[in-house]
Amino acid sequence: MTDSTWHTVVGVVLRVRGQRLESLTSRVGLRRGESLELALAHAVDVDALAHHEQLETRVLTDGTLATVYLGLVPTDREPAGAWTPVDRGDELVAAAAARLRAKLSYTNIGFALAPATFTVSELREIYVAALGHDVSPTNLQRVLVRRGVLERVEGTRAPGRAGGRPAALFRFASTQLEVTDQFAVLAPRR
């Protein structure tokens, strides 16, 4: 029997682990009468995602029409799968990483990569891995607090091996995607 699949749904899921951005890609054929969202749920564990959105629709190199979704997993969740570093050159993964990098500049999408509470240093590591370049922790905190993206919570994290004073804890003010500054850019310093 021939395959009657005419459309494919591809889930490109990104997460930060060990100071690097990783991806998990899965695809499934869209069944007759099935919604794209339901097909996505067959491709990836959407319950493990803190955020997902439609990335694009394109014709893949094998001639298949595909709708691609970007999914994001916070550092405190461990969905199973064959995770690979983002720098492997896959076209769909590169498009997903580019979308994430752009949205980190002008939205609060960092909530989808971060745990519920974190220090600014921990959040900086997530942003550095996702953006692919260094970010000043002081500037990151100042910008995100000024935009109302981060809020201080009670408690502190014990100092690391280097010592110092206990670090303040923060959380994202919202876990829904919000535009915070449509003209902002977190570009690398020249």
Legacy VTK file of the C-alpha trace (Angstrom):
# vtk DataFile Version 3.0
C-alpha trace
ASCII
DATASET POLYDATA
POINTS 190 float
0.000 0.000 0.000
1.332 3.444 -0.838
1.699 6.176 1.728
-1.112 8.716 1.417
0.717 11.304 3.499
0.725 14.629 1.707
2.028 16.830 4.481
4.590 16.382 7.243
4.785 18.089 10.620
8.289 18.606 11.997
8.994 19.488 15.621
12.329 21.171 16.305
12.765 21.330 20.072
15.560 23.376 21.652
17.004 23.346 25.155
20.132 24.525 26.961
22.291 21.876 28.631
25.885 22.150 29.779
26.220 25.705 28.467
25.232 24.744 24.913
22.090 24.836 22.825
20.802 21.391 21.855
18.076 20.229 19.498
15.739 17.300 19.094
13.963 16.937 15.755
11.040 14.663 15.017
8.668 14.429 12.085
5.341 12.744 11.494
2.994 12.520 8.537
-0.228 14.479 8.824
-3.195 12.096 8.720
-6.379 12.904 6.864
-8.578 15.155 9.022
-5.863 15.657 11.651
-4.919 19.151 12.818
-1.333 20.364 12.688
-1.307 20.712 16.490
-2.442 17.108 16.960
0.201 15.894 14.526
2.793 17.892 16.480
1.690 16.070 19.641
2.413 12.786 17.826
5.881 14.043 16.868
7.054 15.521 20.195
6.070 15.516 23.864
4.233 18.851 23.890
3.581 18.510 27.635
7.337 18.839 28.233
7.470 22.095 26.259
7.221 25.450 28.007
6.474 27.103 24.660
5.838 26.087 21.071
4.958 28.004 17.950
4.690 27.444 14.240
8.016 28.320 12.651
7.385 27.977 8.911
5.950 25.879 6.115
8.370 24.804 3.396
9.174 22.109 0.902
11.897 19.857 2.311
14.832 18.603 0.248
12.999 15.294 -0.322
10.060 17.180 -1.878
7.752 16.796 1.139
5.626 19.762 2.174
6.284 20.362 5.879
5.012 22.636 8.606
7.794 23.161 11.122
7.279 23.996 14.790
9.736 25.419 17.296
9.460 24.010 20.826
11.399 25.091 23.917
12.223 23.062 27.030
13.345 24.605 30.337
16.524 23.427 32.022
14.608 21.684 34.807
12.763 19.263 32.471
14.325 16.173 30.917
12.368 14.930 27.900
13.825 11.776 26.371
15.320 11.713 22.915
18.478 11.916 20.857
19.579 15.491 21.591
22.359 16.955 19.449
24.313 20.228 19.515
22.666 22.931 17.407
25.852 23.627 15.463
25.404 20.504 13.313
24.225 22.471 10.245
20.655 21.174 9.871
18.618 23.781 7.978
15.463 23.446 10.086
17.400 23.529 13.360
19.282 26.611 12.154
15.958 28.339 11.368
14.591 27.434 14.814
17.752 28.684 16.564
17.635 31.928 14.567
14.001 32.491 15.603
14.888 31.861 19.248
17.868 34.236 19.108
15.760 36.984 17.575
12.934 36.561 20.090
15.316 36.663 23.055
15.974 40.297 22.102
12.432 41.610 22.102
10.286 39.161 24.113
10.276 37.338 27.436
10.794 33.943 25.708
13.679 33.161 28.060
10.998 31.836 30.439
10.694 28.778 28.197
14.370 27.861 28.648
14.841 28.742 32.323
13.780 26.874 35.455
11.076 28.372 37.698
13.634 30.309 39.778
17.237 31.144 38.995
20.095 33.509 39.713
21.151 36.117 37.169
24.346 34.103 36.584
22.305 30.984 35.813
20.052 32.963 33.457
23.108 34.497 31.790
24.455 30.999 31.029
21.154 30.158 29.327
21.197 33.367 27.259
24.864 32.904 26.298
24.211 29.330 25.119
21.075 30.322 23.204
22.508 33.483 21.649
25.931 32.039 20.883
27.837 35.011 22.304
28.700 36.544 25.657
26.200 38.686 27.550
26.984 40.884 30.534
25.081 39.623 33.599
24.703 43.191 34.889
23.252 44.449 31.611
21.011 41.388 31.243
19.558 41.908 34.715
19.149 45.664 34.242
17.402 45.304 30.867
15.084 42.465 31.899
14.121 44.048 35.231
13.531 47.452 33.575
11.235 45.821 31.001
9.328 44.074 33.795
10.362 40.628 32.523
12.086 39.494 35.738
10.962 39.817 39.302
12.885 39.149 42.503
11.658 36.286 44.689
12.445 35.445 48.276
15.534 33.448 49.031
19.090 33.215 47.820
21.380 30.622 46.305
24.525 29.688 48.242
27.802 31.008 46.818
29.689 28.773 44.393
33.207 27.388 44.738
34.683 30.832 44.112
32.934 32.187 47.205
31.247 35.550 47.374
27.900 36.430 48.801
24.669 34.486 48.273
23.006 35.206 44.918
19.505 36.697 44.679
16.779 34.577 43.108
14.539 35.716 40.255
11.719 34.371 38.118
10.037 35.479 34.925
7.037 37.691 35.654
5.013 35.865 33.001
5.190 32.433 31.426
3.176 33.581 28.425
4.991 35.006 25.421
4.980 38.819 25.523
6.693 41.437 23.379
8.748 43.561 25.765
10.662 45.898 23.457
10.055 45.559 19.746
13.229 47.504 18.874
15.682 45.784 21.203
18.666 43.746 20.086
20.897 41.437 22.110
23.570 41.407 19.442
27.204 40.539 20.129
29.516 43.410 21.003
31.915 44.399 18.246
LINES 1 191
190 0 1 2 3 4 5 6 7 8 9 10 11 12 13 14 15 16 17 18 19 20 21 22 23 24 25 26 27 28 29 30 31 32 33 34 35 36 37 38 39 40 41 42 43 44 45 46 47 48 49 50 51 52 53 54 55 56 57 58 59 60 61 62 63 64 65 66 67 68 69 70 71 72 73 74 75 76 77 78 79 80 81 82 83 84 85 86 87 88 89 90 91 92 93 94 95 96 97 98 99 100 101 102 103 104 105 106 107 108 109 110 111 112 113 114 115 116 117 118 119 120 121 122 123 124 125 126 127 128 129 130 131 132 133 134 135 136 137 138 139 140 141 142 143 144 145 146 147 148 149 150 151 152 153 154 155 156 157 158 159 160 161 162 163 164 165 166 167 168 169 170 171 172 173 174 175 176 177 178 179 180 181 182 183 184 185 186 187 188 189
